[in-house]
């Protein structure tokens, strides 16, 4: 019984990711953000959803403060994700919080030394 529920949850989550991805591809950003928030209500421990939310807020809504909050939540759930550290660095850089942006870039490099974007965002933060 628990396996069936877990399977249904995974299926629903996969459908949510597909739906959000489709909305983003179609440039329906407000709908994508709403779908992301709804998916987070169903699965508040999903770091990937927080990262998507943060990316939408940063890139499509020019809201680096909201993006930073989403990236920080994602990192609370998965602190090893270099891509989220890079995204956090970018948001901090937009907010002109350069020492914090540098620290986030360094965390990204620590977790993935091959991540070119981490080095890119480390540069402006210096």
Beta strands, then each sheet from edge to edge (+ up, - down):
end
